[in-house]
């Protein structure tokens, strides 16, 4: 399964792999070690999904910060 970014900022290969696994299993949420993902299908586009990821980090002063990313991906089946 291949993930293609349509809108949003850069996704790493690991992010794409995690999103593909969530979609492959039919889940709407998933979590890796540090990043939590949410995936929502887009109506009228069977292979498109909206995604949202969240990651807790610390800033330069040691304060907790929540990083987030949102966008649109297309999930293409393997040939």
Legacy VTK file of the C-alpha trace (Angstrom):
# vtk DataFile Version 3.0
C-alpha trace
ASCII
DATASET POLYDATA
POINTS 79 float
0.000 0.000 0.000
1.458 3.349 -1.030
0.664 6.651 0.681
0.786 9.851 -1.362
0.628 13.242 0.352
-1.908 15.546 -1.324
-1.967 18.451 1.129
-0.165 19.168 4.354
3.442 19.298 5.422
6.071 16.611 4.928
5.398 13.059 6.116
8.338 10.791 6.851
8.495 7.236 5.531
7.729 6.048 9.064
4.637 8.293 9.244
3.433 6.916 5.905
4.033 3.341 7.055
2.042 3.917 10.252
-0.827 5.587 8.370
-0.903 2.724 5.831
-1.096 0.157 8.636
-3.989 2.021 10.298
-5.897 2.194 6.990
-5.089 -1.443 6.092
-6.577 -2.635 9.391
-9.696 -0.476 9.013
-8.944 1.530 12.147
-9.650 5.235 12.661
-6.929 5.751 15.292
-3.523 4.359 16.057
-0.417 5.127 18.029
3.269 4.440 17.622
5.749 4.982 20.413
5.426 8.758 20.547
2.946 9.798 17.850
-0.854 9.367 17.918
-2.665 9.287 14.559
-6.307 9.827 13.568
-7.557 8.953 10.064
-10.936 9.886 8.553
-12.160 8.768 5.095
-13.142 11.502 2.628
-16.639 11.154 1.151
-16.857 10.655 -2.642
-13.123 9.761 -2.794
-12.681 6.121 -1.758
-8.874 6.201 -1.495
-8.472 9.591 0.219
-8.173 10.194 3.938
-7.757 13.185 6.226
-5.100 12.604 8.848
-4.140 14.278 12.112
-1.067 13.389 14.164
-0.041 14.566 17.627
3.297 14.295 19.391
4.259 15.451 22.888
7.698 17.033 23.163
9.643 19.415 25.370
10.726 22.870 24.239
14.173 24.383 24.880
13.145 25.280 28.431
11.852 21.807 29.296
8.197 22.811 29.088
5.787 20.286 27.525
4.680 21.164 23.987
2.188 19.423 21.695
3.198 19.272 18.016
0.452 18.542 15.506
0.103 17.950 11.793
-2.938 17.698 9.530
-3.455 17.010 5.883
-4.884 14.860 3.133
-3.400 11.624 1.824
-4.246 9.171 -0.917
-3.818 5.481 -0.203
-3.034 3.512 -3.346
-3.127 -0.298 -3.389
0.043 -2.179 -4.285
0.275 -3.105 -7.990
LINES 1 80
79 0 1 2 3 4 5 6 7 8 9 10 11 12 13 14 15 16 17 18 19 20 21 22 23 24 25 26 27 28 29 30 31 32 33 34 35 36 37 38 39 40 41 42 43 44 45 46 47 48 49 50 51 52 53 54 55 56 57 58 59 60 61 62 63 64 65 66 67 68 69 70 71 72 73 74 75 76 77 78
